[in-house]
Amino acid sequence: MFGRDAAAERWKGMAMKLTKMLGAALAAAALAAPAPAAAQDEAETVTKVRSLGLGIGNAYVCTPIEGRDVFKEQVHHLFDLIVQDVGSDIGFIYATAVGYGSAAPRDRLDCDAMLAQWSDIVTNYELETEE
């Protein structure tokens, strides 16, 4: 039992166990990895939320000073909805995009279009605030 045959049998047994463990690990990794469609959906969500945030930031620049407090409340409410719906990572992207969009020079924006889009967002997401 201690000859060449015994050693070969031990290696063969160890190789079989290792193969089973690697197979199980690879199967678990395949199940845990996001499906390509899910990754694509997440990338599309990030792009849409980033565009939404930039547009909202631009609309903030176009908002008259006296309306900015209400605007901020509505933007914060939308942030809460995003975090509740898709999580804090996407919420972070939204918040940073709003900040970035709000740094745009007003003279380079189509303020009528930005404010019209913002008005649609407020209506669609029921962001109206009580005054």
C-alpha positions in Angstrom: 0.0 0.0 0.0 3.0 2.3 0.3 4.3 1.7 -3.2 3.9 3.6 -6.4 0.3 2.4 -6.8 -0.7 3.6 -3.4 0.8 7.1 -4.1 -1.0 7.2 -7.4 -4.3 6.3 -5.8 -3.8 9.0 -3.2 -3.1 11.6 -5.9 -6.0 10.4 -7.9 -8.3 10.7 -4.9 -7.0 14.2 -4.1 -7.3 15.3 -7.7 -10.9 14.1 -7.7 -11.7 16.0 -4.5 -10.0 19.1 -5.9 -12.0 18.8 -9.2 -15.2 18.5 -7.2 -14.4 21.5 -5.1 -13.3 23.7 -8.1 -16.5 22.6 -9.9 -18.6 23.6 -6.9 -16.7 26.9 -6.6 -17.1 27.7 -10.3 -20.8 26.9 -10.1 -21.3 29.1 -7.1 -19.4 31.9 -8.8 -21.5 31.6 -12.0 -24.7 31.8 -9.9 -23.4 34.8 -7.9 -22.1 36.8 -11.0 -24.6 39.2 -12.3 -26.1 38.2 -15.6 -25.1 40.3 -18.6 -28.6 41.6 -19.0 -28.7 42.7 -15.4 -25.4 44.6 -15.8 -26.7 46.2 -18.9 -29.9 47.3 -17.1 -27.8 48.8 -14.3 -25.6 50.7 -16.7 -28.7 52.0 -18.4 -30.2 53.0 -15.1 -27.0 54.9 -14.2 -27.0 56.7 -17.5 -30.6 57.7 -17.1 -30.2 58.8 -13.5 -27.1 60.8 -14.4 -29.0 62.6 -17.3 -31.9 63.2 -15.0 -29.7 64.7 -12.3 -27.8 66.9 -14.8 -31.1 68.3 -16.2 -32.4 68.9 -12.7 -29.2 70.8 -11.8 -29.6 72.8 -15.0 -33.2 73.6 -14.1 -32.0 74.8 -10.6 -29.8 77.3 -12.3 -32.8 78.6 -14.3 -35.1 78.8 -11.3 -35.6 82.3 -9.9 -34.0 82.9 -6.5 -37.4 83.1 -4.7 -38.4 79.6 -6.0 -35.2 77.8 -5.1 -36.2 76.7 -1.6 -39.2 74.8 -2.9 -37.1 73.5 -5.7 -34.5 72.1 -3.3 -37.3 70.4 -1.2 -38.6 68.7 -4.4 -35.1 67.6 -5.4 -34.5 66.1 -2.0 -37.9 64.3 -2.1 -36.9 62.8 -5.5 -33.6 61.8 -4.0 -35.4 59.9 -1.3 -37.6 58.2 -3.9 -34.6 57.1 -5.9 -32.8 55.7 -2.8 -35.8 53.8 -1.8 -36.4 52.4 -5.3 -32.9 51.6 -6.6 -30.5 52.1 -3.6 -27.9 54.5 -2.3 -25.3 54.0 -5.0 -27.7 55.2 -7.7 -28.9 57.9 -5.3 -25.3 59.1 -5.0 -25.0 59.3 -8.8 -28.2 61.4 -8.9 -27.0 63.8 -6.1 -23.6 64.3 -7.7 -25.2 64.9 -11.2 -27.6 67.5 -9.7 -24.6 69.3 -8.2 -22.6 69.1 -11.4 -25.6 70.3 -13.4 -26.2 73.2 -11.1 -22.7 74.6 -11.9 -23.6 75.2 -15.6 -23.6 78.9 -16.7 -27.2 80.1 -17.0 -26.5 81.8 -20.3 -25.6 78.5 -22.0 -28.9 76.8 -21.0 -32.3 76.7 -22.6 -34.0 77.7 -19.4 -37.5 77.5 -20.9 -36.9 73.9 -21.9 -35.2 73.0 -18.6 -38.0 74.5 -16.5 -40.6 72.8 -18.6 -38.9 69.4 -18.1 -38.6 70.1 -14.4 -42.3 70.9 -14.3 -43.1 67.5 -16.0 -40.9 65.7 -13.4 -42.6 67.5 -10.5 -46.0 66.4 -11.9 -45.0 62.8 -12.9 -43.4 62.1 -9.5 -45.9 64.0 -7.5 -43.3 66.3 -6.0 -45.6 69.2 -5.4 -45.0 70.7 -1.9 -47.5 72.3 0.4 -46.9 76.0 0.8 
